[in-house]
Amino acid sequence: MILVYNIALLLTAPIWLAYALYRIIFGTWRSDWQHRFGFVPRSSRPSVWIHAVSVGEMIAAIPVIKALRKQRPQSYIVLTTTTPGGREIADRQAAEWVDQIAYFPLDPFAWIGVRRIRPTVLALMESEFWLNAQWFAKRQGATVLLLNGRVSDRTYRRAPRFRFYYRAALGLIDQALAQTQTDADRLTALGADAARTVVAGNTKFDEALDETESGAQWKTTLGLPPESKLLVTGSSRSRMEDDLAIRAFVVIAKAVPSLRLLLAPRHLDRVEECLAACREAGLSAVRRSAISGPHDHPVIVLDTFGELSRIYSAAEIAIIGGGFEPFGGQNLIQPLARGAPVIFGPHMHNFRDAAHMAKSEGAGFETNSADETAKLCIRILTDDALRLSLSEKARRLAKANQGASERCIAAISATLSD
């Protein structure tokens, strides 16, 4: 299979090589471009190589990395990512815990990266399968792990067309730690060894809380009065979701005059679009990066990396993006862990189990429109006892599902010699 795969890569080289060069010259791959071709910094000794493709996977990897560093301080940890967003999070939140951060090599050049990184463990986060990287790592004697493994509904529907690839890649996984039983069943159906596939939970529940930054402190940082209430719309994916949040906010603010809205687009290239949506609704908005003290803007547009998860600690309620249109949803675990009840749309298939748990425990609510969202928010924000009860349920749910990172560390440690 590895021979057939690389012949296919060779035959399609003009396409993917042209794409890579375009991204380097005109796109977002210019920084450390040589990493894409395998020329990552050389590891000074055998390493634990953790790969997290983008922002979501990086957030899942960070509690694992922190636990690994605390339990095995002698380990040499290499962290790779694919996207600039993932690199930004890695540089901000993981740099002090790892020995090296780099971009993941394109698979045709994985053999170069493997020789330079020298992994004893290659740990892939969530749903990353790279046949060459896995094959060459195993040829060098490394153990290949899948951590926080998941298979989305969309991937599972499309997988039969690429079953040969999944079967080969999953056959190179020494142990798969799945988020849920559904994910474990799907992984084995696609080719993972059932005897080496276990349910370990979701490491995003273990994301560390910064206890030094309270909700009150964040309101001060954001230039908000201490008595204000904050509605956070996290990781909105489209103009439709921005408009839904803005329309709901306008209605809620009539009943709760102290309410402010923080609008956080999933991708920062949408910041201008969010600002335009506010202007068209007649609302004054300010960029987060422009705040230096108290202000009167009813809307803040988050234009910085790495702050959203901590800002949730100041939120009375969080509206989760990605679910009001069929994008699959975004991370609702972060606001729950910080005591913010969550509201999301009907398309949460990438976070199906977390969304189901949130609804079952009374800490999450599904809505379909701005009016429905507004009515729910008014009910919560005008009833302090209800709001505090929902906040406690959110924290309790997050705490009850912690521990996945420790199970990941146990799998890594089992392959390492002292």
Secondary structure by P-SEA (a helix, b strand, c coil): caaaaaaaaaaaaaaaaaaaaaaaaccccccccccccccccccccccbbbbbccaaaaaaaaaaaaaaaaaccccbbbbbbccaaaaaaaacccccccccccccccccaaaaaaaaacccbbbbccbbbbaaaaaaaaaabbbbbbccccccaaaaaacccaaaaaaaaaaaccccccccaaaaaaaaaaccccccccccccccccccccccccaaaaaaaacccccbbbbbbcccccaaaaaaaaaaaaaaaaacccbbbbbbbccccaaaaaaaaaaaacbbbbbcccccccccccbbbbccccccccccccccbbbbcccccccccccaaaaaaabbbbbbccccccaaaaaaaaaaaccbbbbccaaaaaaaaaaaaacaaaaaaaaaaaaaaaaaaccaaaaaaaaaaaaccc
